[in-house]
Amino acid sequence: MTDSYEDLTECGLSPELEAQLLATQRECTFMWTNKAGEAFGVIMSYLHHDGTLWLTAAERRARISAIRRFPRASICITSTGTDMGTGKTVTYKGECTVHSSREIKDWFYPRFAKWIRPDDEVASSTFQKFLDSPDRVIIEFRPDDKLGFDSALMWARSPEAASNKRD
């Protein structure tokens, strides 16, 4: 391990922790470039399926026209708020496709609703019906690069600086 506390290249998130994070967290920060070429982002719920992240929004949202214009985007997922504690993140960049077909909606809505409301079948079913509106589209995000970070590896270099065991 390096002696430089500024060099965090050896603090990447392991594939196992990345998989756990994707299976645990339900929200991400979705970031795109607006018409003026400026970065912008919002918190969104997502579904991870076979290496692809799936999200949904109303067609009229600015992010939809933006990613149709320029399909590159980024997604950041953090462990904050999960039983994994804090300090674990992964950021992906990749290509988006906006879908409005009935076939994709029929595949996505039940899985997404169950993912977001896993312990309540009535809430899941109600949420699924709410999602299935005429103006809603599905965003398919295919990552092609990533940057992960595990603060536990950083704090191991200086354990006296960690605020708690879950940093």
TADARA-V928945 format. One record per run of one state. SS is the DSSP state (hx for helix, st for strand, lp for the rest). FROM is the first residue (numbers start at 1). TO is the last residue. Records with the same first field share a line. If there is no record, write none. Layout:
SS->FROM-TO + FROM-TO
//
This chain:
lp->1-14 + 25-26 + 34-38 + 46-46 + 50-51 + 59-61 + 70-71 + 79-87 + 100-101 + 117-120 + 132-135 + 156-158 + 162-167
hx->15-24 + 62-69 + 102-116 + 121-131 + 151-155 + 159-161
st->27-33 + 39-45 + 47-49 + 52-58 + 72-78 + 88-99 + 136-150
//
